[in-house]
């Protein structure tokens, strides 16, 4: 295990915007996400019979709209006669905004009574989804209100999701705030998150799945740090085992962060299977990272000399291999 741990020359417990952002994320999590509200969206659509019927309709829709998005790939990828895959595909269908829109003006069943009953269940399910905290605070094609672009950046599905994002905000944030100032740092966080949201919606044009998490914003921070300090060394913390000599700090070129985190996100995004949600919005990571990297490059070109004088002197050591 190894991750960047830049040295900071001020008290992390002082009032600053890194701590304020961390506190906002933690408070929102414990207020809204510690209890599951999945009970709100229970539906007969997820019963074996309901799933089979939904999958049948979705199969017809995909065949008729093969040119849209990943529809052709999904037809080739999945076996609609397989019960397990039908269950997954029915869930995907209910999150496909194009499919849901199509049922208003198109019937996929000659049995009008069965079709209308199924449509009623879908309508009731969609209303239940809108009552979920995840939908109200998350960003999706079903909820793109102005406040959602910000609330999604402070919302997390579980404690591990929260911890992993706050860890990197804690490790990287102080260094960046000391360079960019409070306002600049907060703007970097928020606009990286907005860029992540734009990428998520663009690369998932048919999904109704809400996105939550600070990952896009944090990816922007990591990318900014990586490209701004590209030619310098950064302190990393490594842990191999509790034995003496197998843990501690080591100074490495900052550029190693790029393959460690940014390239891995790009590879994961490229290898995603159509119709299957991995639970991680890699497109948002990439959007945030691109914004952070471009901003770092721009500042280096326009204000590089001035900002270099103000930067924390963590990367002043010449060796790339010693430990402290």
Secondary structure, DSSP 8 states (H G I E B T S, - for coil): -EEE----SS-TTSS-HHHHHHHHHHHHHHHHSSS--GGGG--GGGSHHHHHHHHHHHHHHHHHTTTSTTHHHHHHH--TT-HHHHHHHHHHHTTBHHHHHHTTT--S-S-HHHHHHHHHHHHHHHHHHHTSHHHHHSBBTTB--TTHHHHGGG--SSHHHHHHHHHHHHHHHHHHHHHHHHHHHHHHHHHHHHHHHHHHHHH-TTB---B-SSHHHHHHHHHHHHHHTTTSEEEEEEES-SSTTSEEEEEEETTHHIIIIIHHHHHHHHT--TT---S--HHHHHHHHHHHHHHHHHHHHHHHHHHHHHS-GGGG---SS-B-
